[in-house]
């Protein structure tokens, strides 16, 4: 098990090193490549952005209790990259865009899976609906998340290399959590007794937003990328935002951003998962 965890961490470290090496080598490559591509010349242009994003994750989940009693158990998890990298199974992040003139199609996909993170059970609800606060004796949570954003955009404002796109689209969330918990103080549970529970969220949300870049230098190479969207589904809201700095080369861009993705489920229902992902991301955008 230790070998597997170490290998996953090594793979991510290698990916981060690869992006950093690409950033360091890019100036030499830029001099050898053609001038910057005009993305608004009326021709089709495409871009792909592989990136590394290791956010701090805040999760609050409601699990159906024993014998299907709902909501059953409420638990929280707060974990950082320095903690979950040791138990990371897989991570993958990729963005892309297709553009013709003022019109564009934008997509982003993220996958993250890890296990055995420290969690805290807050309350347990018994068969009669009695909510009991408990003392957590060492609970852990596993998490697997798929998030896919797809949106169409139109450039509402442009000046030089600066522009603003209006977006309309959808975001899909599939998130699985499982809880191994041990508590004292819940009615009907023996002190220290272990139980395993699982929860699943599967949501489509409609989103609206904006994205673009602001020019930061006279030569057009330094810029500030920005993004914001808000959305809603049947019993939830979601929003995502990023802001950062980028440098434009002949082959594409390198960006460093601060990004947040949040989901908030209204009410108190079994299998609800409120989640927030916040952290720095480093990516390289290839234009063709």
Secondary structure, DSSP 8 states (H G I E B T S, - for coil): -HHHHHHHHHHHHHHHHHHHHHHHHHHHHHHHS-----TTSSSEEEEEEEEEE--EEEEEEEE--GGG-SS-EEEEEEE-HHHHGGGEEEEEEEEEEEEETTEEEEEEEEEEEEEEEEEEEEEEE-TTS-EEE-EES-EEEEEEEEEEEEEEEEEEEEETTEEEEEEEEEEEEEEEEEEEEEEES-TT--TT-EEEEEEEEEEEEEEEEEEEEEE-STTS-EEEEEEEEEEE-SSEEEEEEEEEEEEE-SSEEEEEEEEEEEEEE-S--TT-EEEEEEEEEEEEEEE-
